[in-house]
Amino acid sequence: MSEILYGKPVTENIRADIRKRAERLRKNRIAPKLAILRSGARRDDVAYENRVFKICDSIGISHITCQVDRDVTQRQLELELSQLNSDRSVHGILVFRPLPDHIDDELICSIMSVDKDIDCMNPNNLKNLFTGQKAGFAPCTPEAVIALLDHYGYNLDGANVVIVNRSLVVGKPLSMLFLRRNATVTVCHSHTRNLADITRNADILVTGIGKPGFFGPEYVSENTTVIDVGINFDENGKMTGDVDFDKVIKKAAAVSPVPGGVGGITSTILLRHLVESAERYI
Ligand code: NAP
């Protein structure tokens, strides 16, 4: 039987660390504060926000929501973000995306304060990641994948990593984080030929295609560790990953479950970034 890579012990460790750091900040008269900028009240956004705020409350991080209507004008949204940028009590900002269709996403990303950009939406922070500069925070989901593997003691140096996703929030930044750790990285996508032949050779396979149960046992070997980043919902609202968990767990070396794997770590990484951002003021 393969190992199941649960996210819970990872989040517990990180939260214990950031709780201490938040306390140290408060002793230095700095109250770490998260701001969320949300357009409208999409169910997923509100649910995520509530989960993050619950963790904030348990750690001692204060928070505010700046909510605008979905029909907000470009100018108004820019103004709201600029105000959060210049609000000295706010140390990190999360903007829920996708933004409404009529909003210029690129422009909003470029307005985000580089220092308060805790989920790497400003192109300057992305550039830092791709050019190997230490400044700025990496996107939270890729960092959560690395945190999971680190927690379970994986040596990434020289590891053969295959990522099936090339988006700017998952695959591309994650490939940079793996390269920083001297892994050998292959990035696959919907045009990749003979996908299973490539993934079967992976020491570590990261899946993030948004197709429930797509990856069966034919995509892995006995030596493959599978990190499932996919989040899908079936017709009953049940969350599933991209991996056919019940079958793959019988063959692969290790698998991270959905729910219970990478997803929960992501929001904790966001708050670690927030605390790090506030620590600059000590
Ligand atoms: P996305 O932008 O739609 O990217 C999906 C990627 O999968 C693309 O690179 C696409 O290839 C590739 N793909 C789709 N079908 C494929 C196939 N049959 N074979 C090989 N590659 C295929 O989505 P995303 O925003 O990156 O999110 C991906 C998944 O991760 C979603 O399920 C999302 O919910 C989840 N997610 C999870 C977290 C978390 O915290 N756990 C965070 C963000 C996203 P092309 O580039 O060729 O189209």
Residues whose N, C-alpha, C, O or C-beta is under 5 A from the ligand:
A	BS01	NAP	T141 V164 N165 R166 S167 V170 C188 H189 S190 H191 G208 I209 G210 V229 G230 I231 N232 V262 G263 T266
